[in-house]
Amino acid sequence: MMRIITLLNQKNHYLEKFYSVNEKELLNFSKGNFDGIEAFYQMRDKILDLIKYLDKEIEAAQENMATPVSSDVRLQVKEVLAIKDEYVSRILAQDLEVLTCIEMAKSNIIRELQDLRKTKSAMGRYKSGRGPTRRLDEEA
């Protein structure tokens, strides 16, 4: 059972690392800096792969467990799982913030592209002589 507690603690360590990576990159995203987004997602994927590995190890350790568990050990497991739940909750909140930052940046880019298209279209009309100047000449 101690193996399971050790594995759960390792999992919490990587959840904490995941949280820290998110927190650091959220600061950049909130400033509109998305330069490190690819490295950010790669780091998150690596951490998630480690967590998946630990989950498999925990499952295998549970299957091999033959002796009954004492109340002290159960208490330790509950404490470790409570920490895990807290990290998961915080990470979910962070992910919502990350998605919000990305959506805002995406909306800004779309708006800029639309403005650019309007400006380009107006410039095209001006250069082709279909703009307001030609109409004024016709009226005169």
Disulfide bonds with the S-S distance in Angstrom:
none
